[in-house]
């Protein structure tokens, strides 16, 4: 099946296989498909379901709705405790994902952006990004795309644009870590 045209059926199960730039496994996570319009694949994940990482098994305390755009260099996890409103959005800067009808795949580029309903926006893992940039030899265009993706996510959050809508409290920028 052509990974550019494969669509997921709502209710079906898919598996995420994320790698590092050199192709080594980074994490594997199961999802249930919510919707797929051919560009935006929306999935969900229940709290406590195992996630298999390069560091071992992990069980998130959060229910997640996850947005994978086939043409964007990031994905967005909307995290909430079961039965509670959104706790935060966790955004992974990645290569655009592939999807073959069963598996989502992408290269994790280390940079992450955390967005809180209060409006605090944090850029995470810059040190890891720089270390892997050197270790894996990230090309200059990949570095530019990764940084632009982090900036785009932060701008969407500042403007309260999809998927960063939060009805409970207006978003305000309150720095804690390095903010974007």
Secondary structure, 3 states (H helix, E strand, C coil): CCCCCCCCCCCCEEEEEEECCCCCEEEEEEEEEEEECCCEEEEEECCCCEEEECCEEEECCEEEEEEEECCCCEEEEEEEECCCCEEEEEEEEECCCEECCCEEEEEEEEEEEEEECCCCEEEECHHHHHHHHHHHCCCHHHHHHHHHHHHHHHHHHHCCCCCCCCCCCCCCCCCCCCEC
